[in-house]
């Protein structure tokens, strides 16, 4: 029997090869799911690693190490912590730092301190701006900003002493003798976003000037303690799909070892958790997308097997007539398929890359097992017909579609209800709701098209259109036509649905990326103050065309998130194309930064003396102070002028304002409880216009100046006297109403009065909830100067010189993000990648539909046409029947496929993971994809029909009437 089966294969090898190729296509379609998941996993890991800040991937162990009695530092921390950082693929850097003061200062304030630091392999990661890098003991290098603040140049000698804090005098004093240093170079980080620098940033000098030395020089300082740290950062390729489990286990065990003396901190576990979530989202979608493709592949195999079996019906009838046992007849019928299917499966598995993909064997096994079972059922069912039917080659009874349509409609309705349930996602079988809806429409079309084709055939026959009538009759009477129609409808609908989903996802990602980023390019920068940030950005881009300073104000429980921006540049730098505001964009700058009666008071002297007369005072502990914001980037400073005393006196103090300061306020430190009113007249006020707290007053004084009446109050700002250099109520562009008290959060953790000047549906960076304020005015209303999480937004065409100018003015660029980066990150979302597989599945489905057309057309019987030709049917008419029937089949599938795609979208698009927000997607791209597939299938239909004609009539066209 084996020899007989092989002989059958040799005699009709083309049909066996067709079954093998279709099995290969089915196997490749099934294996496409795990292959796609594997590639998606790699993309997710790569995108997450690329999008994470350097500090998120780093592992840091820090410890405050106290000096021994002889002034040296014990090596306990180094010995302990160095053994921790053995994470797979990581490299560690040791660093140490402490504060020091100029030797000539017997006491120092925090603003006068510098930081002495050591970092392994520093010179490998910096660019020399001037001088050279470290080579020997007693040498130091500084960053550009530190060099400017210290006023040093290469070759200059300085003397520094380690500092300790004296609680008695609230100042810093030397901890030991002086150490002579020679500044040998000014350096800049080669790449400030490099993981080598860790979370602190490159050459960070935000808390004061920083001097970098080598280990030998570090040991020459006497200091009470130093902060030591090990910073471990990943080498290229350290974080991959293969290493995730090992890294996850390592982080868990390492965190258990963290102590007070050696504290471990990392966000690596958060990064791994996000990766796991995205990978899970892909796995929750892809298997359900490949299910209808696999069913289509089996359907095509059924068509091919039934065509091959029908071609041998007469032979099987002769075998049955000669009394061959039934089981041997079954073996002869199934033998060809049993040989062809495994061969095709191995080929498809290999071509799809299954051997190197985890989990591919399981998917391939399902595909092959289904193909084998279907091939056996179809082949055996064919030869199980009565002998008379086999000898006459009569088609089996056409199956009724009504029951199948009702069953699938019910299943589709149940799955859709489950998908759109109260919790928004039913899971499980609900994810195949789109496929079930498409199949229901396809089955309905298969039940409706034959009667419609028969009616059209009768109408064409009455009108004398013989070719059209015969084509309609072939569609109405051939069972294979209805089966092919189901495949075509599901394939076209799958591609249309997938294209719509892909377009909707791409559109949503583009909008989300624009809104979440805020501007085409965003630089995360380090600035010593908001004044420093504003002045540096405005100096780097004086025309305001390319750059804008931005500082976020954290949200509180009672107030929305607020973003402080340089409003004069908002409409030119920020992405506002997705923002619908109540006023034109060009008016936003004027609304958020309106003119005020007074201008900022700028002090350009290093000394202040105020002539003050106190007329009402019953305490001697009420202090008087002035707060200034230095223009050179140093932090806002409160300078004490002394305690108020009755009568007229001069209150004087030194100011850090040689380079200019903005006067923030005068402060009378009233007691935090009710008491007598303090009245004082300032005869030489820095400004004639002042704003005071509710209940207080400011009036012109006799002989000039201003008289302030300050009742004692529990308000924190009761004694704060501000110049009128900002609006009384901060203008706000908001997405919703303000809190009932009419305030917004401001810098320093306090709230300020605000008024909404315009509204918008969404705002850059903030989305649908939040508010924008002007950074300059918000800074003037604050009492602190910290520029935490400061950013510089740039336009897409900003020249590179802008960044260089920012760095040269003391800003430290810590990271750089673009809209393109945000889109790449969003494209790596698990649900988005899962939905993108629908497009892959749709393309495979169309390929299967083309195969079904070929098999259904070439494998069909042409006995009726040959009989009609013998009865006088013109050759030209005979040649038109097959192409017309195939084209009508494709056209009917196109109409039904469009209906099925729309029905599936309406049923499931609002509930599928990644498409819950979707409404009507842009139709251009889905229409192009659907139309291209329809044209492709039409071409395949015509070509396969022509091939059928050659099979029926030979290589030349039939001649005749």
PERA-V65882 format. One record per backbone hydrogen bond with DSSP energy under -1.0 kcal/mol. CO is the residue of the C=O (numbers start at 1). NH is the residue of the N-H. Records with the same first field share a line. If there is no record, write none. Layout:
BEGIN
CO: NH ; NH
END
This chain:
BEGIN
1: 5
2: 6
3: 7
4: 8
5: 9
6: 10
7: 11
8: 12
12: 16
13: 17
14: 18
15: 19
16: 20
17: 21
18: 22
19: 23
20: 24
21: 25
22: 26
23: 27
24: 28
25: 29
26: 30
27: 31
28: 32
30: 33
31: 35
32: 36
33: 37
34: 38
35: 39
36: 40
37: 41
38: 42
39: 43
40: 44
41: 45
42: 46
43: 47
44: 48
45: 49
46: 50
47: 51
48: 52
53: 56
59: 232
60: 265
61: 230
62: 263
63: 228
65: 226
68: 71
72: 68
75: 79
76: 80
77: 81
78: 82
81: 84 ; 85
84: 86
87: 90
89: 235
91: 233
93: 231
94: 120
95: 229
96: 118
97: 227
98: 116
99: 163
100: 114
101: 161
102: 105
108: 172
109: 112
110: 113
114: 100
115: 211
116: 98
117: 213
118: 96
119: 122
122: 125
125: 190
127: 188
130: 186
138: 182
140: 184
141: 212
142: 187
143: 147
144: 148
145: 149
146: 150
147: 151 ; 152
153: 156
156: 183
158: 181
159: 103
160: 179
161: 101
162: 175
164: 173
166: 170 ; 171
171: 166
172: 108
173: 164
179: 160
181: 158
182: 140
183: 155
184: 132
185: 142
186: 129 ; 130
188: 127
191: 194
194: 197
195: 198
209: 115
211: 117
212: 141
214: 218
215: 219
217: 220
218: 221
224: 67
226: 65
227: 97
228: 63
229: 95
230: 61
231: 93
232: 59
233: 91
235: 238
243: 247
244: 248
245: 249
246: 250
247: 251
248: 252
249: 253
250: 254
251: 255
254: 257
262: 259
263: 62
265: 60
267: 271
268: 272
269: 273
270: 274
271: 275
272: 276
273: 277
274: 278
275: 279
276: 280
277: 281
278: 282
279: 283
280: 284
282: 285 ; 286
285: 289
286: 290
290: 294
291: 295
292: 296
293: 297
294: 298
295: 299
296: 300
297: 301
298: 302
299: 303
300: 304
301: 305
302: 306
303: 307
304: 308
305: 309
306: 310
307: 311
310: 313
312: 316
313: 317
314: 318
315: 319
316: 320
317: 321
318: 322
319: 324
320: 323
325: 329
326: 330
327: 331
328: 332
329: 333
330: 334
331: 335
334: 338
335: 339
336: 340
337: 341
339: 343
340: 344
341: 345
342: 346
343: 347
344: 348
345: 349
346: 350
347: 351
348: 352
349: 354
350: 353
354: 357
357: 360
359: 363
360: 364
361: 365
362: 366
363: 367
364: 368
365: 369
366: 370
367: 371
368: 372
369: 373
370: 374
371: 375
372: 376
373: 377
374: 378
375: 379
376: 380
377: 381
378: 382
379: 383
380: 384
382: 385
386: 390
387: 391
388: 392
389: 394
401: 405
402: 406
403: 407
404: 408
405: 409
406: 410
407: 411
408: 412
409: 413
410: 414
411: 415
412: 416
413: 417
414: 418
415: 419
416: 420
418: 421
421: 424
427: 430
428: 431
429: 432
430: 433
432: 436
433: 437
434: 438
435: 439
436: 440
437: 441
438: 442
439: 443
440: 444
441: 445
442: 446
443: 447
444: 448
445: 449
448: 452
449: 453
450: 454
451: 455
452: 456
453: 457
454: 458
455: 459
456: 460
457: 461
458: 462
459: 463
460: 465
461: 464
464: 466
465: 469
466: 470
467: 471
468: 472
469: 473
470: 474
471: 475
472: 476
473: 477
474: 478
479: 483
480: 484
481: 485
482: 486
483: 487
484: 488
485: 489
486: 490
487: 491
488: 492
489: 493
490: 494
491: 495
492: 496
493: 497
494: 498
495: 499
496: 500
497: 501
498: 502
499: 503
500: 504
501: 505
502: 506
503: 507
504: 508
505: 509
506: 510
507: 511
508: 512
509: 513
510: 514
511: 515
512: 516
513: 517
514: 518
515: 765
518: 575
520: 819
521: 794
522: 817
523: 792
524: 814 ; 815
526: 812
529: 533
530: 534
531: 535
532: 536
533: 537
534: 538
535: 539
536: 540
537: 541
541: 544
546: 795
548: 793
549: 566
550: 791
551: 564
553: 562
559: 556
561: 771
562: 553
563: 773
564: 551
565: 567 ; 775
566: 569
567: 570
569: 573
570: 574
576: 579
580: 761
584: 587
585: 588
587: 591
588: 592
589: 593
601: 663
603: 661
606: 655
608: 653
610: 651
611: 683
612: 649
613: 681
614: 647
616: 679
622: 644
623: 669
624: 641
625: 667
626: 639
627: 664 ; 665
628: 637
629: 662
637: 628
639: 626
642: 624
647: 614
649: 612
651: 610
653: 608
655: 657
657: 660
660: 631
661: 603
662: 629
665: 627
666: 721
667: 625
668: 670
678: 710
679: 615 ; 616
680: 708
681: 613
682: 706
689: 724
691: 722
693: 696
697: 709
699: 707
701: 704
705: 701
706: 682
707: 699
708: 680
709: 697
710: 678
715: 718
717: 720
719: 668
721: 666
722: 691
723: 725
730: 755
732: 757 ; 758
733: 772
734: 760
739: 742
742: 754
744: 752
746: 749
750: 746
752: 744
753: 730
755: 732
758: 734
759: 582
763: 767
764: 766
767: 763
770: 735
771: 563
772: 733
773: 565
774: 778
775: 779
776: 780
777: 781
785: 530
787: 790
790: 525
791: 550
792: 523
793: 548
794: 521
795: 798
799: 802
800: 804
801: 805
802: 806
803: 807
804: 808
806: 811
807: 810
812: 526
815: 524
817: 522
818: 822
819: 823
820: 824
821: 825
822: 826
823: 827
826: 829
829: 833
830: 834
831: 835
832: 836
833: 837
835: 838
836: 840
837: 841
838: 842
839: 843
840: 844
841: 845
842: 846
843: 847
844: 848
845: 849
846: 850
847: 851
848: 852
849: 853
850: 854
851: 855
852: 856
853: 857
854: 858
855: 859
862: 866
863: 867
864: 868
865: 869
866: 870
867: 871
868: 873
869: 872
874: 878
875: 879
877: 881
880: 884
881: 885
882: 886
883: 887
884: 888
885: 889
886: 890
887: 891
888: 892
889: 893
890: 894
891: 895
892: 896
893: 897
894: 898
895: 899
896: 900
897: 901
898: 902
899: 903
900: 904
901: 905
902: 906
903: 907
904: 908
905: 909
908: 911 ; 912
912: 915
915: 918
923: 927
924: 928
925: 929
926: 930
927: 931
928: 932
929: 933
930: 934
931: 935
932: 936
933: 937
934: 938
935: 939
936: 940
937: 941
938: 942
939: 943
940: 944
941: 945
942: 946
943: 947
944: 948
945: 949
946: 950
947: 951
948: 952
949: 953
950: 954
END
